[in-house]
């Protein structure tokens, strides 16, 4: 009887992709197949990627073998099966996978212990939220492995492991008005001044700002349609993807100042030839989308030009602090966290208040200034027996 193949790879020119097919098993003599596409032209590098995809699909969906994979191999294969994840979430998971592969990826599944995991957690200089997500990825992947190899794996070491005690990470700090002024003045001579201005004025996420096309802007009516983002990938070029959540798709108003900045920027882009409805609003010099990491570098460069550095020469703010500043100022101005959360594409008002609204001492002063618990008619009454009138005593002390 001929050997039945577990999978196949075939290049499809009309789709410029490799068709990867894996055999799930046989029912009534018919082969059950799972198909997936590995995009890219027919090159040796892309064929190698298609072979890796086939290996992962065979590992997770083909008949289970007797030899267990390593933690890194299994987690990578597990992510291939998560078609339910949106592109942004998948990109973050792949970022977690890089750390997992470096730290414990070489350990075979049945050799992994809670001690391995806790030692791994302690090596990661991440905020608590990131570690929780990484542990969730490991736990979900191991649960799938338990179902696949019930005779070889007896328990889930991820469930037995504990995260180190960590302080909840702060998402950022709000810039002072003086620092905002210095930042914008330092950025004004750069061709992407409008990028920094609009990120701050609209409180956009980094990917949302870079994902704007001219067709998304109604400069006459004064609206911007936020509907996509440039999504970073851990080991590849960033790509166009959806916004962070479905609630992040929104229309935001542009005031006169913002429209003026964008109109001036449009004239520059017309001169460069990047002003069509499908062109990026903030392109690189070649008209292509800007890589997110390059925006971070630009922001740091402008900060140094504005002398926004600490005593050790490190920049004071992160790029994300532009969004924090926008939310803080709008909550302070409107007193309406729900409106501000909607403006910034957040589903939770709690997120806007807890993580983005940064109080200062003047906010506290303004909160109590003019607050009165005693009615004016009450203070005009005679002093209580045995006590001097308080206002009179204060007046005498001033003299």
N, C-alpha and C positions, 0 to 999 in steps of 0.2 A: 504493500500500500504506500503511495507517495506521501512524503512528509508534508504536513499542512503548515503553510507559512503563518506566522503571527502578525504580519503586517507588510505593507508595501509603500513605496514612494514613487510618485509620477509627476513630472513637471507639466503644468498646464499653461501653454504660451498665452492663450487668450485672456487668462486671469493673472498672468505674471506671478504665479505662485506654484508651490509644490503641494500636490494633493497627498496627504498622509492618511493611510487607512490601517486600522488595527483590527484584528479578529477578536471578538469578544467570546466566541464559542460557537457551538453548532446546535441547531434545533431542527428536528425532523430532516436531518441531512443537509440543511441549508446553513450557510455561514452567516453569522450575525456580525455586522461591521460598524465601527465608529470611524467617522471621517473628520479631518481637520485640515486647515490650510496654513501653510508656512509661507508668508509673502516674500517676494523679492525675485530678481532675475536669476537665471540659471547659471550660478557661479559656484565654485567649490565651497566658498564660505557659506552661502545660503543652503547648499545641499547638506553641509555638515549640520546646520541648524535644524533642517528638516529631519535628519537622522536622529538628532537629540530629542526632537519632539516625538518621534516614533518610539524611541526607547522609553520615554516617560509615560506615554500612553499605554504601551505594553505593560509597564510596571504596575500602573494603577488600574488598568481595565482588562488586561489579558488574563489568561489562566494563571493563578498564583504559583510561583515556583517554590523550591525548597530552600533557596538561599535568600536571606534577608538583605535588603539594601541598607546603605548608610543613612544617617539622619538627613544629610544634605541632599542625597539623591531622592529620598522619599518626599521631603518637603517641596522640592522643585517639581516633582511629578504631581504631587497633590495640588499645587497651584494651577497646573495645566487643566485640572478637572473643574476648577471653580469658574465656570462660565457665567455664574450668577452675579459675579462681582463687576461693578462698573470699573472703567479704566483707571480712574484716580485711585480707588481703593486697591486695585490690583498693583498699580505702580508702587504704592506704599508697602504692600506686602512683599513685593520683589526687593524693595530696599531692606526690609527686615531679613529676607532670605540671604542677602549678601553677608550680613553679620552672623547668621546661623551657620552658613557654610564655612566661614573663616574660623568660628569658635568651636563648634561641635559637629560640623558636617562630616568629619571623617569617622565618627563613632557608628558602629552598626546598631540598628534599632534595638536588638535584644540585649545589647551591652550598655545602653544608655541608662543612667541612674539619676535619682534626684540630686545627688551630690555633684554630678557633672553639670547639671542644669544650674544649680545655685552658684557654683563657681563661675559659670559662664555669665550669669546675670551680673555678678559683681564686677566683671571686666568691662561692662558697657556703660559709658558715660552719658546715659540718656535720662530724660525726665521720666517720671513714674508712668505717665500715660503711654509712652512709647514702649516701655518694658511690658506693660500689661498687654498691649496689642501683640507684641512678639510672643509672649507666653500663650496667648490665645491661638496664634497660628500654630505653634508647636503642639498644643493640646488637641486642636481639631485634626491636625495631620496624624497624630498618634492614635486618636480614636478610630480613624479610617483604617490605620494599620492593624489595630486590634480585630476589626471585623474581617480583614483580609487574611490574617494569619492567626486565627484563634488558638491553634495548637502550638504555635511557636512563641507567641507573646502572651504573658499572663496578666500584666497590669500596666497601667499608664503612669510612668514616672513623672510626667508633667504635672499630673494632679497631686502628686506627693511633694512636689517642690514648692518652695516659698520664695517670693521676691524679697530682696533686701528692703529695709525701711528707707523710703525715699521721700523727700519733700515734693509736694505737687509743683510741677513746673509752672513758672510764670510765663504767660504768652508774650509779654513785652511791656514796654513803658511808653507813656505818651510824651511827645516832644513838647518842649516849652515854646511859646510864641516866638521868643528870640531865636531859638535854634531853628525853628521853621523858616524864619526870615533869612537866616544865614545860609541854610541849605538851599533854598530856592535861588538866592542871589548867586551862590557858587555854581549852580546847575544851569543858569540862564544862558551861558554862552555855548552850551553843548547842544548838538542837533537833537538830542532826546530829552531836552528840558521838559517838554510837554508830558513825557512818560512819567517822570517823577511827580510833576504837578497833578496829573489826573489820578495817579495812584493814591495820592494824599487827599485830593479834593473829594473823590468818590469812595475812598476807603476800599479800593479793589484789592482782591487777592493778587499775588504776583502773576499767576497763570491767566487770570481774567484780564488783566491789563495787557499782557503780551498777546492775548488771543483776540483782541479787537480788530475788526476789519472796518474800512471806511463805510461799507454798506450797513454797519450796525449803528451808525451815528446819524441823527437827524439834527444837524446844526441849526437849521432854520427854526424848527419847532422846539429844540432844546431838550432832546432825549438821547440816551445811550441804551442800547439793548445788549445786555450781558447774557451771552448764550453759549460760550465755549471757553476753553482754557488751554494753555500750552502745558502739557503734563510732562514732568521730568521722568526719566527712566534711569535706574542706577548704573547701567553699563552700556547705554546707547544714547543716541540723540533723542531729545525731547520730541514729543509728537502732539498733534492736535487731538484734544479729547473733550469730554463734557465738563461742565462746571462741577465743583466739589460735590454738591448734592442737587437733587431735582429742584429744591426750593431756592437754589442760587440763581436760577434763570430768572431774570427780572429786567424791568425798565427803570432807569434812574434819571432824574431830571438834571439838566446842565444849566447852571446859572449863567448870567451874562459874562462873568469873568472867565469861567471854564470854556464857554463857547468862543470867547476871544482868543484864549490860548490855543485851542484846537484849530481855529481858522488860520492863525499865524503859522501853526505847524503844518497845516494843509498846504499852504503856499510853498513851504520848503520841500514837502514831499512831491508836489507838482513839478518843481524844478528838477527833482531827482528821478521823476518818472514813476513814482509809487503812489498814485492817488486814485486808482480805480476802485470800484465798489468791492472787489475781491482782494485788493491789496491790504497788507497789514498796516494798521495805523502807525505802529512803532516798529519798523523793520530794521534789519541790519543794513550795512552799506550796499549789500548786493540785493536788497529787496526781500530776502528770506526772513523767516521768523527768527526772533532772538532767542537764544538758549537761556532758560531761567537762571542758570549759574552766572551767565554773563551780566544779567541785570544786577545780581548781587554785587559783582565786581564793580560795576558802574556806580552803584549806590555808595560803596565804600570809598571809591575814588573821590566822589563829590563831597562826602563827609570830610575827608582829609583836606580837601581844598577849602572847606568851610571851617577847618580847625575844630571839628567836633570829635575830639579824641580825648582819652583820659590821660592820667599821669604816666602811664606805661606806653603811650602811643597807639593804643587800640581804639578803634572807632566806638562811639558811645551807643549808637542805635543799630538795630537790625532792620532790614528792609520791611519786615512785618510790622514794625513800629509805626509806619505810616498809616496802616489800617487801624491800629490801636488809637493813634492820635485822632483820626477822623471820627471814630465811634465815641471817644471820650468827649470831644468838642460838641458833637451833635446831641448827645444825652444831656450835657450841661446846658446847651442852648434851648432844647425843646422840653426836657423833663419827661420825655415819652420814649422809654426803652423799646416798646413794641414797634413804634415807627422806625426807630434806628436799626433794630434787628432786621426789619423788612428791607430797609434801604441797603443794608450790607449783605443781604442774601443769607440770613441766618434763620433757621427754623425755631430756635430756642431763644426766648427773651432772657432766660437765665444766663446763657452764654454771653450775651451782650453786657449784662450787668456785672456778672461775676469776674469775667476775664478781661473785658475790654474797657470798662469804665474805670479810669484811674482818678481817684480823688486827690486833691491837694489841700493845703491848709486854708486857702481862700474859699474853697467849697464849704468847709466847715464854718468859717466866719459868716459867709452868706446865708447859711442855713439857720443861724441863730440871730442874725442881725434883724431887728424889728420884731422878734418874737416876744409876745407879751402874754403873761398868764393872769395878770391883774387888770381889771377894768379901770379906765380913767376915773370914773365916779368913785370907785373904792379908794383910790389914792388921795382924793381930796378930803376924805373924812379926817376927823381929829385923830391924833396919834393915840396908840394904845397906851393905857395907863402904865407909867413906869418906863416907857420907851420914848426916845426922841424920834421925831419923824425922820425916816431914812434919807429922804431927798434933801432935807435941811442939813442933816449931818454931812452928807456928801458935799453939799454946796460950801459948808463951813470949812471942810478940809481943803477944798480947792483954793480958798482964800489964804 
